[in-house]
Amino acid sequence: MFYAAISGNDIIGYREQLTAQTLAGAKRQAWRRFRSGYRHHTIYVGELLDAGTRYERGIAIATRDISSKRWRDLP
């Protein structure tokens, strides 16, 4: 299960669960959802662990600055 989050100096943090089945699909869906932000914002795509429990947390897999054209995969 994937999630997308947007981060910036004027955003505390907003996370949304995605319906995509693959990482490429999750990146595409996240970009379509959050691309209207300001160029200093960053989009994160990750895997959601322990979804639906009180221990739910996300592990970031890839990031993209809205002003850039490429996704960066995180180690």
PQR file with spaces between the fields and no chain letter, atoms N, CA, C, O and H, PARSE charges and radii, in Angstrom:
ATOM       1  N    MET     1       0.849   -1.167    0.000 -0.4000 1.5000
ATOM       2  CA   MET     1       0.000    0.000    0.000 -0.0000 2.0000
ATOM       3  C    MET     1       0.897    1.234    0.000  0.5500 1.7000
ATOM       4  O    MET     1       1.818    1.340    0.810 -0.5500 1.4000
ATOM       5  N    PHE     2       0.627    2.156   -0.905 -0.4000 1.5000
ATOM       6  CA   PHE     2       1.457    3.343   -1.051 -0.0000 2.0000
ATOM       7  C    PHE     2       0.748    4.580   -0.499  0.5500 1.7000
ATOM       8  O    PHE     2      -0.477    4.615   -0.381 -0.5500 1.4000
ATOM       9  H    PHE     2      -0.121    2.069   -1.564  0.4000 1.0000
ATOM      10  N    TYR     3       1.546    5.586   -0.165 -0.4000 1.5000
ATOM      11  CA   TYR     3       1.004    6.865    0.273 -0.0000 2.0000
ATOM      12  C    TYR     3       1.794    7.972   -0.411  0.5500 1.7000
ATOM      13  O    TYR     3       2.904    7.750   -0.895 -0.5500 1.4000
ATOM      14  H    TYR     3       2.541    5.558   -0.261  0.4000 1.0000
ATOM      15  N    ALA     4       1.222    9.144   -0.444 -0.4000 1.5000
ATOM      16  CA   ALA     4       1.900   10.333   -0.963 -0.0000 2.0000
ATOM      17  C    ALA     4       1.762   11.431    0.081  0.5500 1.7000
ATOM      18  O    ALA     4       0.731   11.561    0.741 -0.5500 1.4000
ATOM      19  H    ALA     4       0.321    9.324   -0.051  0.4000 1.0000
ATOM      20  N    ALA     5       2.814   12.210    0.214 -0.4000 1.5000
ATOM      21  CA   ALA     5       2.806   13.322    1.154 -0.0000 2.0000
ATOM      22  C    ALA     5       3.448   14.525    0.483  0.5500 1.7000
ATOM      23  O    ALA     5       4.284   14.385   -0.410 -0.5500 1.4000
ATOM      24  H    ALA     5       3.652   12.104   -0.322  0.4000 1.0000
ATOM      25  N    ILE     6       3.048   15.698    0.923 -0.4000 1.5000
ATOM      26  CA   ILE     6       3.650   16.929    0.413 -0.0000 2.0000
ATOM      27  C    ILE     6       4.228   17.678    1.607  0.5500 1.7000
ATOM      28  O    ILE     6       3.648   17.701    2.693 -0.5500 1.4000
ATOM      29  H    ILE     6       2.369   15.812    1.649  0.4000 1.0000
ATOM      30  N    SER     7       5.370   18.282    1.380 -0.4000 1.5000
ATOM      31  CA   SER     7       6.063   18.970    2.451 -0.0000 2.0000
ATOM      32  C    SER     7       6.604   20.293    1.926  0.5500 1.7000
ATOM      33  O    SER     7       6.960   20.407    0.753 -0.5500 1.4000
ATOM      34  H    SER     7       5.841   18.264    0.498  0.4000 1.0000
ATOM      35  N    GLY     8       6.663   21.277    2.793 -0.4000 1.5000
ATOM      36  CA   GLY     8       7.194   22.584    2.440 -0.0000 2.0000
ATOM      37  C    GLY     8       7.273   23.437    3.684  0.5500 1.7000
ATOM      38  O    GLY     8       6.806   23.028    4.747 -0.5500 1.4000
ATOM      39  H    GLY     8       6.374   21.184    3.746  0.4000 1.0000
ATOM      40  N    ASN     9       7.858   24.621    3.567 -0.4000 1.5000
ATOM      41  CA   ASN     9       8.021   25.454    4.742 -0.0000 2.0000
ATOM      42  C    ASN     9       6.706   26.044    5.235  0.5500 1.7000
ATOM      43  O    ASN     9       6.641   26.515    6.371 -0.5500 1.4000
ATOM      44  H    ASN     9       8.237   24.952    2.703  0.4000 1.0000
ATOM      45  N    ASP    10       5.665   26.034    4.420 -0.4000 1.5000
ATOM      46  CA   ASP    10       4.379   26.557    4.853 -0.0000 2.0000
ATOM      47  C    ASP    10       3.340   25.446    5.058  0.5500 1.7000
ATOM      48  O    ASP    10       2.162   25.735    5.269 -0.5500 1.4000
ATOM      49  H    ASP    10       5.718   25.651    3.498  0.4000 1.0000
ATOM      50  N    ILE    11       3.764   24.190    4.997 -0.4000 1.5000
ATOM      51  CA   ILE    11       2.865   23.053    5.187 -0.0000 2.0000
ATOM      52  C    ILE    11       3.395   22.205    6.332  0.5500 1.7000
ATOM      53  O    ILE    11       4.576   21.857    6.351 -0.5500 1.4000
ATOM      54  H    ILE    11       4.721   23.956    4.825  0.4000 1.0000
ATOM      55  N    ILE    12       2.555   21.878    7.263 -0.4000 1.5000
ATOM      56  CA   ILE    12       2.956   21.011    8.368 -0.0000 2.0000
ATOM      57  C    ILE    12       3.214   19.605    7.840  0.5500 1.7000
ATOM      58  O    ILE    12       4.208   18.983    8.214 -0.5500 1.4000
ATOM      59  H    ILE    12       1.596   22.161    7.248  0.4000 1.0000
ATOM      60  N    GLY    13       2.364   19.108    7.005 -0.4000 1.5000
ATOM      61  CA   GLY    13       2.498   17.775    6.430 -0.0000 2.0000
ATOM      62  C    GLY    13       1.123   17.228    6.104  0.5500 1.7000
ATOM      63  O    GLY    13       0.239   17.199    6.961 -0.5500 1.4000
ATOM      64  H    GLY    13       1.556   19.613    6.701  0.4000 1.0000
ATOM      65  N    TYR    14       0.947   16.805    4.896 -0.4000 1.5000
ATOM      66  CA   TYR    14      -0.327   16.251    4.469 -0.0000 2.0000
ATOM      67  C    TYR    14      -0.044   14.929    3.787  0.5500 1.7000
ATOM      68  O    TYR    14       0.773   14.867    2.868 -0.5500 1.4000
ATOM      69  H    TYR    14       1.665   16.828    4.201  0.4000 1.0000
ATOM      70  N    ARG    15      -0.709   13.872    4.224 -0.4000 1.5000
ATOM      71  CA   ARG    15      -0.487   12.541    3.662 -0.0000 2.0000
ATOM      72  C    ARG    15      -1.795   11.980    3.145  0.5500 1.7000
ATOM      73  O    ARG    15      -2.851   12.162    3.751 -0.5500 1.4000
ATOM      74  H    ARG    15      -1.373   13.922    4.970  0.4000 1.0000
ATOM      75  N    GLU    16      -1.711   11.296    2.020 -0.4000 1.5000
ATOM      76  CA   GLU    16      -2.891   10.725    1.392 -0.0000 2.0000
ATOM      77  C    GLU    16      -2.571    9.312    0.926  0.5500 1.7000
ATOM      78  O    GLU    16      -1.505    9.063    0.362 -0.5500 1.4000
ATOM      79  H    GLU    16      -0.853   11.148    1.528  0.4000 1.0000
ATOM      80  N    GLN    17      -3.485    8.400    1.160 -0.4000 1.5000
ATOM      81  CA   GLN    17      -3.309    7.021    0.732 -0.0000 2.0000
ATOM      82  C    GLN    17      -3.613    6.913   -0.758  0.5500 1.7000
ATOM      83  O    GLN    17      -4.567    7.521   -1.244 -0.5500 1.4000
ATOM      84  H    GLN    17      -4.351    8.601    1.618  0.4000 1.0000
ATOM      85  N    LEU    18      -2.799    6.137   -1.489 -0.4000 1.5000
ATOM      86  CA   LEU    18      -2.951    5.988   -2.927 -0.0000 2.0000
ATOM      87  C    LEU    18      -3.555    4.625   -3.260  0.5500 1.7000
ATOM      88  O    LEU    18      -3.481    3.687   -2.466 -0.5500 1.4000
ATOM      89  H    LEU    18      -2.024    5.643   -1.094  0.4000 1.0000
ATOM      90  N    THR    19      -4.146    4.536   -4.435 -0.4000 1.5000
ATOM      91  CA   THR    19      -4.753    3.273   -4.870 -0.0000 2.0000
ATOM      92  C    THR    19      -3.863    2.515   -5.842  0.5500 1.7000
ATOM      93  O    THR    19      -4.233    1.430   -6.291 -0.5500 1.4000
ATOM      94  H    THR    19      -4.206    5.299   -5.079  0.4000 1.0000
ATOM      95  N    ALA    20      -2.708    3.054   -6.175 -0.4000 1.5000
ATOM      96  CA   ALA    20      -1.813    2.437   -7.162 -0.0000 2.0000
ATOM      97  C    ALA    20      -1.259    1.109   -6.635  0.5500 1.7000
ATOM      98  O    ALA    20      -1.109    0.913   -5.429 -0.5500 1.4000
ATOM      99  H    ALA    20      -2.408    3.936   -5.811  0.4000 1.0000
ATOM     100  N    GLN    21      -0.960    0.204   -7.575 -0.4000 1.5000
ATOM     101  CA   GLN    21      -0.428   -1.111   -7.227 -0.0000 2.0000
ATOM     102  C    GLN    21       1.088   -1.180   -7.371  0.5500 1.7000
ATOM     103  O    GLN    21       1.722   -2.033   -6.751 -0.5500 1.4000
ATOM     104  H    GLN    21      -1.082    0.363   -8.554  0.4000 1.0000
ATOM     105  N    THR    22       1.685   -0.298   -8.178 -0.4000 1.5000
ATOM     106  CA   THR    22       3.128   -0.307   -8.401 -0.0000 2.0000
ATOM     107  C    THR    22       3.720    1.033   -7.994  0.5500 1.7000
ATOM     108  O    THR    22       3.001    2.019   -7.829 -0.5500 1.4000
ATOM     109  H    THR    22       1.170    0.395   -8.681  0.4000 1.0000
ATOM     110  N    LEU    23       5.050    1.059   -7.833 -0.4000 1.5000
ATOM     111  CA   LEU    23       5.722    2.305   -7.477 -0.0000 2.0000
ATOM     112  C    LEU    23       5.600    3.334   -8.588  0.5500 1.7000
ATOM     113  O    LEU    23       5.401    4.518   -8.314 -0.5500 1.4000
ATOM     114  H    LEU    23       5.634    0.258   -7.967  0.4000 1.0000
ATOM     115  N    ALA    24       5.716    2.902   -9.833 -0.4000 1.5000
ATOM     116  CA   ALA    24       5.573    3.834  -10.961 -0.0000 2.0000
ATOM     117  C    ALA    24       4.168    4.434  -10.978  0.5500 1.7000
ATOM     118  O    ALA    24       4.010    5.631  -11.219 -0.5500 1.4000
ATOM     119  H    ALA    24       5.878    1.940  -10.056  0.4000 1.0000
ATOM     120  N    GLY    25       3.165    3.626  -10.729 -0.4000 1.5000
ATOM     121  CA   GLY    25       1.795    4.127  -10.666 -0.0000 2.0000
ATOM     122  C    GLY    25       1.584    5.067   -9.495  0.5500 1.7000
ATOM     123  O    GLY    25       0.842    6.043   -9.604 -0.5500 1.4000
ATOM     124  H    GLY    25       3.294    2.654  -10.533  0.4000 1.0000
ATOM     125  N    ALA    26       2.236    4.778   -8.373 -0.4000 1.5000
ATOM     126  CA   ALA    26       2.122    5.646   -7.191 -0.0000 2.0000
ATOM     127  C    ALA    26       2.764    7.001   -7.466  0.5500 1.7000
ATOM     128  O    ALA    26       2.219    8.034   -7.077 -0.5500 1.4000
ATOM     129  H    ALA    26       2.839    3.985   -8.285  0.4000 1.0000
ATOM     130  N    LYS    27       3.907    7.006   -8.128 -0.4000 1.5000
ATOM     131  CA   LYS    27       4.560    8.270   -8.477 -0.0000 2.0000
ATOM     132  C    LYS    27       3.670    9.097   -9.395  0.5500 1.7000
ATOM     133  O    LYS    27       3.516   10.303   -9.203 -0.5500 1.4000
ATOM     134  H    LYS    27       4.349    6.167   -8.445  0.4000 1.0000
ATOM     135  N    ARG    28       3.086    8.444  -10.391 -0.4000 1.5000
ATOM     136  CA   ARG    28       2.207    9.135  -11.343 -0.0000 2.0000
ATOM     137  C    ARG    28       0.990    9.709  -10.631  0.5500 1.7000
ATOM     138  O    ARG    28       0.615   10.857  -10.868 -0.5500 1.4000
ATOM     139  H    ARG    28       3.210    7.464  -10.548  0.4000 1.0000
ATOM     140  N    GLN    29       0.374    8.922   -9.764 -0.4000 1.5000
ATOM     141  CA   GLN    29      -0.819    9.375   -9.052 -0.0000 2.0000
ATOM     142  C    GLN    29      -0.483   10.516   -8.090  0.5500 1.7000
ATOM     143  O    GLN    29      -1.254   11.467   -7.967 -0.5500 1.4000
ATOM     144  H    GLN    29       0.678    7.989   -9.571  0.4000 1.0000
ATOM     145  N    ALA    30       0.656   10.428   -7.411 -0.4000 1.5000
ATOM     146  CA   ALA    30       1.070   11.491   -6.491 -0.0000 2.0000
ATOM     147  C    ALA    30       1.339   12.791   -7.243  0.5500 1.7000
ATOM     148  O    ALA    30       0.964   13.867   -6.778 -0.5500 1.4000
ATOM     149  H    ALA    30       1.282    9.655   -7.511  0.4000 1.0000
ATOM     150  N    TRP    31       1.987   12.697   -8.404 -0.4000 1.5000
ATOM     151  CA   TRP    31       2.281   13.893   -9.189 -0.0000 2.0000
ATOM     152  C    TRP    31       0.992   14.557   -9.661  0.5500 1.7000
ATOM     153  O    TRP    31       0.875   15.782   -9.615 -0.5500 1.4000
ATOM     154  H    TRP    31       2.292   11.823   -8.782  0.4000 1.0000
ATOM     155  N    ARG    32       0.034   13.770  -10.109 -0.4000 1.5000
ATOM     156  CA   ARG    32      -1.242   14.340  -10.553 -0.0000 2.0000
ATOM     157  C    ARG    32      -1.991   15.003   -9.407  0.5500 1.7000
ATOM     158  O    ARG    32      -2.680   16.003   -9.607 -0.5500 1.4000
ATOM     159  H    ARG    32       0.129   12.775  -10.146  0.4000 1.0000
ATOM     160  N    ARG    33      -1.859   14.450   -8.214 -0.4000 1.5000
ATOM     161  CA   ARG    33      -2.592   14.977   -7.061 -0.0000 2.0000
ATOM     162  C    ARG    33      -1.970   16.260   -6.508  0.5500 1.7000
ATOM     163  O    ARG    33      -2.691   17.190   -6.146 -0.5500 1.4000
ATOM     164  H    ARG    33      -1.299   13.638   -8.051  0.4000 1.0000
ATOM     165  N    PHE    34      -0.648   16.317   -6.439 -0.4000 1.5000
ATOM     166  CA   PHE    34       0.031   17.399   -5.736 -0.0000 2.0000
ATOM     167  C    PHE    34       0.795   18.376   -6.613  0.5500 1.7000
ATOM     168  O    PHE    34       1.457   19.260   -6.071 -0.5500 1.4000
ATOM     169  H    PHE    34      -0.062   15.562   -6.733  0.4000 1.0000
ATOM     170  N    ARG    35       0.746   18.272   -7.934 -0.4000 1.5000
ATOM     171  CA   ARG    35       1.582   19.113   -8.787 -0.0000 2.0000
ATOM     172  C    ARG    35       1.193   20.581   -8.782  0.5500 1.7000
ATOM     173  O    ARG    35       1.951   21.407   -9.291 -0.5500 1.4000
ATOM     174  H    ARG    35       0.208   17.553   -8.375  0.4000 1.0000
ATOM     175  N    SER    36       0.069   20.928   -8.239 -0.4000 1.5000
ATOM     176  CA   SER    36      -0.363   22.329   -8.250 -0.0000 2.0000
ATOM     177  C    SER    36       0.234   23.137   -7.105  0.5500 1.7000
ATOM     178  O    SER    36      -0.141   24.294   -6.914 -0.5500 1.4000
ATOM     179  H    SER    36      -0.546   20.257   -7.826  0.4000 1.0000
ATOM     180  N    GLY    37       1.153   22.558   -6.340 -0.4000 1.5000
ATOM     181  CA   GLY    37       1.771   23.271   -5.221 -0.0000 2.0000
ATOM     182  C    GLY    37       2.811   24.278   -5.698  0.5500 1.7000
ATOM     183  O    GLY    37       3.075   24.400   -6.894 -0.5500 1.4000
ATOM     184  H    GLY    37       1.458   21.618   -6.495  0.4000 1.0000
ATOM     185  N    TYR    38       3.384   24.985   -4.759 -0.4000 1.5000
ATOM     186  CA   TYR    38       4.436   25.940   -5.089 -0.0000 2.0000
ATOM     187  C    TYR    38       5.727   25.203   -5.379  0.5500 1.7000
ATOM     188  O    TYR    38       5.890   24.052   -4.974 -0.5500 1.4000
ATOM     189  H    TYR    38       3.170   24.885   -3.787  0.4000 1.0000
ATOM     190  N    ARG    39       6.644   25.850   -6.075 -0.4000 1.5000
ATOM     191  CA   ARG    39       7.823   25.127   -6.535 -0.0000 2.0000
ATOM     192  C    ARG    39       8.790   24.765   -5.420  0.5500 1.7000
ATOM     193  O    ARG    39       9.681   23.946   -5.643 -0.5500 1.4000
ATOM     194  H    ARG    39       6.511   26.785   -6.404  0.4000 1.0000
ATOM     195  N    HIS    40       8.655   25.340   -4.224 -0.4000 1.5000
ATOM     196  CA   HIS    40       9.541   24.960   -3.122 -0.0000 2.0000
ATOM     197  C    HIS    40       8.980   23.783   -2.312  0.5500 1.7000
ATOM     198  O    HIS    40       9.565   23.405   -1.297 -0.5500 1.4000
ATOM     199  H    HIS    40       7.931   26.005   -4.042  0.4000 1.0000
ATOM     200  N    HIS    41       7.879   23.214   -2.739 -0.4000 1.5000
ATOM     201  CA   HIS    41       7.319   22.045   -2.065 -0.0000 2.0000
ATOM     202  C    HIS    41       7.961   20.770   -2.593  0.5500 1.7000
ATOM     203  O    HIS    41       8.483   20.731   -3.707 -0.5500 1.4000
ATOM     204  H    HIS    41       7.404   23.521   -3.564  0.4000 1.0000
ATOM     205  N    THR    42       7.912   19.733   -1.773 -0.4000 1.5000
ATOM     206  CA   THR    42       8.470   18.435   -2.135 -0.0000 2.0000
ATOM     207  C    THR    42       7.392   17.381   -1.973  0.5500 1.7000
ATOM     208  O    THR    42       6.655   17.380   -0.988 -0.5500 1.4000
ATOM     209  H    THR    42       7.488   19.764   -0.868  0.4000 1.0000
ATOM     210  N    ILE    43       7.302   16.475   -2.954 -0.4000 1.5000
ATOM     211  CA   ILE    43       6.357   15.358   -2.905 -0.0000 2.0000
ATOM     212  C    ILE    43       7.123   14.110   -2.489  0.5500 1.7000
ATOM     213  O    ILE    43       8.198   13.825   -3.017 -0.5500 1.4000
ATOM     214  H    ILE    43       7.901   16.475   -3.755  0.4000 1.0000
ATOM     215  N    TYR    44       6.566   13.375   -1.547 -0.4000 1.5000
ATOM     216  CA   TYR    44       7.147   12.110   -1.096 -0.0000 2.0000
ATOM     217  C    TYR    44       6.188   10.984   -1.437  0.5500 1.7000
ATOM     218  O    TYR    44       4.976   11.122   -1.271 -0.5500 1.4000
ATOM     219  H    TYR    44       5.693   13.607   -1.118  0.4000 1.0000
ATOM     220  N    VAL    45       6.728    9.867   -1.915 -0.4000 1.5000
ATOM     221  CA   VAL    45       5.952    8.651   -2.133 -0.0000 2.0000
ATOM     222  C    VAL    45       6.604    7.564   -1.309  0.5500 1.7000
ATOM     223  O    VAL    45       7.828    7.429   -1.297 -0.5500 1.4000
ATOM     224  H    VAL    45       7.713    9.755   -2.050  0.4000 1.0000
ATOM     225  N    GLY    46       5.791    6.796   -0.625 -0.4000 1.5000
ATOM     226  CA   GLY    46       6.347    5.749    0.211 -0.0000 2.0000
ATOM     227  C    GLY    46       5.388    4.606    0.427  0.5500 1.7000
ATOM     228  O    GLY    46       4.271    4.588   -0.090 -0.5500 1.4000
ATOM     229  H    GLY    46       4.797    6.906   -0.635  0.4000 1.0000
ATOM     230  N    GLU    47       5.855    3.659    1.203 -0.4000 1.5000
ATOM     231  CA   GLU    47       5.054    2.481    1.524 -0.0000 2.0000
ATOM     232  C    GLU    47       4.470    2.657    2.919  0.5500 1.7000
ATOM     233  O    GLU    47       5.165    3.077    3.844 -0.5500 1.4000
ATOM     234  H    GLU    47       6.762    3.674    1.624  0.4000 1.0000
ATOM     235  N    LEU    48       3.206    2.338    3.060 -0.4000 1.5000
ATOM     236  CA   LEU    48       2.517    2.478    4.326 -0.0000 2.0000
ATOM     237  C    LEU    48       2.594    1.157    5.079  0.5500 1.7000
ATOM     238  O    LEU    48       2.136    0.127    4.583 -0.5500 1.4000
ATOM     239  H    LEU    48       2.641    1.997    2.309  0.4000 1.0000
ATOM     240  N    LEU    49       3.173    1.185    6.279 -0.4000 1.5000
ATOM     241  CA   LEU    49       3.313   -0.010    7.098 -0.0000 2.0000
ATOM     242  C    LEU    49       2.296    0.007    8.226  0.5500 1.7000
ATOM     243  O    LEU    49       1.969    1.067    8.761 -0.5500 1.4000
ATOM     244  H    LEU    49       3.546    2.021    6.682  0.4000 1.0000
ATOM     245  N    ASP    50       1.809   -1.142    8.579 -0.4000 1.5000
ATOM     246  CA   ASP    50       0.822   -1.294    9.666 -0.0000 2.0000
ATOM     247  C    ASP    50      -0.390   -0.404    9.434  0.5500 1.7000
ATOM     248  O    ASP    50      -0.859    0.263   10.356 -0.5500 1.4000
ATOM     249  H    ASP    50       2.075   -2.003    8.145  0.4000 1.0000
ATOM     250  N    ALA    51      -0.897   -0.393    8.206 -0.4000 1.5000
ATOM     251  CA   ALA    51      -2.031    0.467    7.849 -0.0000 2.0000
ATOM     252  C    ALA    51      -3.269    0.088    8.649  0.5500 1.7000
ATOM     253  O    ALA    51      -3.569   -1.093    8.820 -0.5500 1.4000
ATOM     254  H    ALA    51      -0.516   -0.936    7.457  0.4000 1.0000
ATOM     255  N    GLY    52      -3.976    1.084    9.131 -0.4000 1.5000
ATOM     256  CA   GLY    52      -5.206    0.875    9.858 -0.0000 2.0000
ATOM     257  C    GLY    52      -5.026    0.613   11.335  0.5500 1.7000
ATOM     258  O    GLY    52      -6.014    0.418   12.043 -0.5500 1.4000
ATOM     259  H    GLY    52      -3.733    2.044    8.992  0.4000 1.0000
ATOM     260  N    THR    53      -3.807    0.602   11.822 -0.4000 1.5000
ATOM     261  CA   THR    53      -3.566    0.389   13.243 -0.0000 2.0000
ATOM     262  C    THR    53      -3.045    1.677   13.862  0.5500 1.7000
ATOM     263  O    THR    53      -2.771    2.642   13.149 -0.5500 1.4000
ATOM     264  H    THR    53      -3.004    0.761   11.247  0.4000 1.0000
ATOM     265  N    ARG    54      -2.911    1.699   15.143 -0.4000 1.5000
ATOM     266  CA   ARG    54      -2.388    2.890   15.804 -0.0000 2.0000
ATOM     267  C    ARG    54      -0.892    3.049   15.597  0.5500 1.7000
ATOM     268  O    ARG    54      -0.328    4.089   15.936 -0.5500 1.4000
ATOM     269  H    ARG    54      -3.134    0.915   15.723  0.4000 1.0000
ATOM     270  N    TYR    55      -0.239    2.026   15.044 -0.4000 1.5000
ATOM     271  CA   TYR    55       1.202    2.068   14.780 -0.0000 2.0000
ATOM     272  C    TYR    55       1.510    2.371   13.317  0.5500 1.7000
ATOM     273  O    TYR    55       2.632    2.159   12.856 -0.5500 1.4000
ATOM     274  H    TYR    55      -0.697    1.181   14.769  0.4000 1.0000
ATOM     275  N    GLU    56       0.518    2.863   12.595 -0.4000 1.5000
ATOM     276  CA   GLU    56       0.677    3.163   11.172 -0.0000 2.0000
ATOM     277  C    GLU    56       1.810    4.165   10.956  0.5500 1.7000
ATOM     278  O    GLU    56       1.888    5.194   11.628 -0.5500 1.4000
ATOM     279  H    GLU    56      -0.393    3.035   12.969  0.4000 1.0000
ATOM     280  N    ARG    57       2.686    3.841   10.003 -0.4000 1.5000
ATOM     281  CA   ARG    57       3.794    4.739    9.684 -0.0000 2.0000
ATOM     282  C    ARG    57       4.173    4.556    8.223  0.5500 1.7000
ATOM     283  O    ARG    57       3.869    3.531    7.613 -0.5500 1.4000
ATOM     284  H    ARG    57       2.623    3.006    9.458  0.4000 1.0000
ATOM     285  N    GLY    58       4.824    5.539    7.683 -0.4000 1.5000
ATOM     286  CA   GLY    58       5.223    5.484    6.291 -0.0000 2.0000
ATOM     287  C    GLY    58       6.730    5.471    6.142  0.5500 1.7000
ATOM     288  O    GLY    58       7.443    6.121    6.907 -0.5500 1.4000
ATOM     289  H    GLY    58       5.071    6.372    8.179  0.4000 1.0000
ATOM     290  N    ILE    59       7.211    4.733    5.159 -0.4000 1.5000
ATOM     291  CA   ILE    59       8.623    4.694    4.815 -0.0000 2.0000
ATOM     292  C    ILE    59       8.759    5.325    3.436  0.5500 1.7000
ATOM     293  O    ILE    59       8.235    4.797    2.455 -0.5500 1.4000
ATOM     294  H    ILE    59       6.631    4.205    4.538  0.4000 1.0000
ATOM     295  N    ALA    60       9.458    6.448    3.358 -0.4000 1.5000
ATOM     296  CA   ALA    60       9.604    7.157    2.079 -0.0000 2.0000
ATOM     297  C    ALA    60      10.475    6.351    1.120  0.5500 1.7000
ATOM     298  O    ALA    60      11.519    5.826    1.510 -0.5500 1.4000
ATOM     299  H    ALA    60       9.884    6.877    4.155  0.4000 1.0000
ATOM     300  N    ILE    61      10.039    6.257   -0.133 -0.4000 1.5000
ATOM     301  CA   ILE    61      10.772    5.525   -1.162 -0.0000 2.0000
ATOM     302  C    ILE    61      11.348    6.472   -2.202  0.5500 1.7000
ATOM     303  O    ILE    61      12.461    6.258   -2.683 -0.5500 1.4000
ATOM     304  H    ILE    61       9.192    6.683   -0.449  0.4000 1.0000
ATOM     305  N    ALA    62      10.605    7.517   -2.557 -0.4000 1.5000
ATOM     306  CA   ALA    62      11.049    8.449   -3.600 -0.0000 2.0000
ATOM     307  C    ALA    62      10.563    9.860   -3.275  0.5500 1.7000
ATOM     308  O    ALA    62       9.545   10.041   -2.607 -0.5500 1.4000
ATOM     309  H    ALA    62       9.701    7.691   -2.167  0.4000 1.0000
ATOM     310  N    THR    63      11.307   10.853   -3.757 -0.4000 1.5000
ATOM     311  CA   THR    63      10.935   12.253   -3.574 -0.0000 2.0000
ATOM     312  C    THR    63      11.038   12.982   -4.901  0.5500 1.7000
ATOM     313  O    THR    63      11.738   12.556   -5.820 -0.5500 1.4000
ATOM     314  H    THR    63      12.134   10.706   -4.300  0.4000 1.0000
ATOM     315  N    ARG    64      10.320   14.092   -4.972 -0.4000 1.5000
ATOM     316  CA   ARG    64      10.402   14.950   -6.154 -0.0000 2.0000
ATOM     317  C    ARG    64      10.066   16.373   -5.747  0.5500 1.7000
ATOM     318  O    ARG    64       9.020   16.628   -5.151 -0.5500 1.4000
ATOM     319  H    ARG    64       9.751   14.438   -4.225  0.4000 1.0000
ATOM     320  N    ASP    65      10.957   17.293   -6.071 -0.4000 1.5000
ATOM     321  CA   ASP    65      10.638   18.704   -5.912 -0.0000 2.0000
ATOM     322  C    ASP    65       9.687   19.084   -7.034  0.5500 1.7000
ATOM     323  O    ASP    65       9.846   18.622   -8.163 -0.5500 1.4000
ATOM     324  H    ASP    65      11.807   17.085   -6.555  0.4000 1.0000
ATOM     325  N    ILE    66       8.714   19.909   -6.740 -0.4000 1.5000
ATOM     326  CA   ILE    66       7.737   20.277   -7.759 -0.0000 2.0000
ATOM     327  C    ILE    66       8.404   21.026   -8.907  0.5500 1.7000
ATOM     328  O    ILE    66       7.932   20.969  -10.043 -0.5500 1.4000
ATOM     329  H    ILE    66       8.585   20.284   -5.822  0.4000 1.0000
ATOM     330  N    SER    67       9.495   21.724   -8.621 -0.4000 1.5000
ATOM     331  CA   SER    67      10.185   22.464   -9.678 -0.0000 2.0000
ATOM     332  C    SER    67      11.081   21.575  -10.533  0.5500 1.7000
ATOM     333  O    SER    67      11.540   22.018  -11.585 -0.5500 1.4000
ATOM     334  H    SER    67       9.879   21.770   -7.698  0.4000 1.0000
ATOM     335  N    SER    68      11.344   20.337  -10.121 -0.4000 1.5000
ATOM     336  CA   SER    68      12.234   19.462  -10.896 -0.0000 2.0000
ATOM     337  C    SER    68      11.431   18.546  -11.817  0.5500 1.7000
ATOM     338  O    SER    68      10.203   18.488  -11.743 -0.5500 1.4000
ATOM     339  H    SER    68      10.971   19.977   -9.267  0.4000 1.0000
ATOM     340  N    LYS    69      12.145   17.836  -12.680 -0.4000 1.5000
ATOM     341  CA   LYS    69      11.484   16.971  -13.650 -0.0000 2.0000
ATOM     342  C    LYS    69      11.686   15.492  -13.363  0.5500 1.7000
ATOM     343  O    LYS    69      11.108   14.647  -14.047 -0.5500 1.4000
ATOM     344  H    LYS    69      13.142   17.883  -12.740  0.4000 1.0000
ATOM     345  N    ARG    70      12.495   15.165  -12.365 -0.4000 1.5000
ATOM     346  CA   ARG    70      12.817   13.767  -12.111 -0.0000 2.0000
ATOM     347  C    ARG    70      12.536   13.376  -10.663  0.5500 1.7000
ATOM     348  O    ARG    70      12.637   14.189   -9.744 -0.5500 1.4000
ATOM     349  H    ARG    70      12.965   15.851  -11.809  0.4000 1.0000
ATOM     350  N    TRP    71      12.182   12.114  -10.494 -0.4000 1.5000
ATOM     351  CA   TRP    71      12.030   11.543   -9.170 -0.0000 2.0000
ATOM     352  C    TRP    71      13.391   11.066   -8.690  0.5500 1.7000
ATOM     353  O    TRP    71      14.199   10.584   -9.484 -0.5500 1.4000
ATOM     354  H    TRP    71      12.100   11.454  -11.240  0.4000 1.0000
ATOM     355  N    ARG    72      13.644   11.196   -7.402 -0.4000 1.5000
ATOM     356  CA   ARG    72      14.858   10.656   -6.792 -0.0000 2.0000
ATOM     357  C    ARG    72      14.457    9.513   -5.881  0.5500 1.7000
ATOM     358  O    ARG    72      13.633    9.678   -4.981 -0.5500 1.4000
ATOM     359  H    ARG    72      12.987   11.587   -6.757  0.4000 1.0000
ATOM     360  N    ASP    73      15.050    8.345   -6.123 -0.4000 1.5000
ATOM     361  CA   ASP    73      14.781    7.194   -5.266 -0.0000 2.0000
ATOM     362  C    ASP    73      15.678    7.293   -4.036  0.5500 1.7000
ATOM     363  O    ASP    73      16.866    7.600   -4.139 -0.5500 1.4000
ATOM     364  H    ASP    73      15.720    8.211   -6.854  0.4000 1.0000
ATOM     365  N    LEU    74      15.090    7.030   -2.875 -0.4000 1.5000
ATOM     366  CA   LEU    74      15.840    7.095   -1.628 -0.0000 2.0000
ATOM     367  C    LEU    74      16.449    5.732   -1.319  0.5500 1.7000
ATOM     368  O    LEU    74      15.861    4.703   -1.651 -0.5500 1.4000
ATOM     369  H    LEU    74      14.125    6.782   -2.791  0.4000 1.0000
ATOM     370  N    PRO    75      17.611    5.715   -0.694 -0.5600 1.5000
ATOM     371  CA   PRO    75      18.246    4.415   -0.356  0.2800 2.0000
ATOM     372  C    PRO    75      17.499    3.668    0.711  0.5500 1.7000
ATOM     373  O    PRO    75      17.906    2.572    1.097 -0.5500 1.4000
